């Protein structure tokens, strides 16, 4: 996973965010984003967009995890038959 540095003159300032792959990484990314917003390093619209994407990603990760667990339970149930 590579980090994508943002140019200092870009709306994200010097904030460096890695694309999150887990819910914990999304939480850390959101925390960094909130801190950057408070410091004035990111504009409101960009922060709102990033937050929306992070929430969407967390939902997809959670749903995928549930789907995998259900499939594993169904497989185990079929083996018992």
Buried (B, 14 or more C-beta within 10 A) or exposed (E): EEEEEBEEEEBBBEBEBEEBEEBEBBEBBBEBBEEBBEEEBBEEEBBEEBBEEBEEBBEEBEEEEEEEEEEEEEEEEEEEE
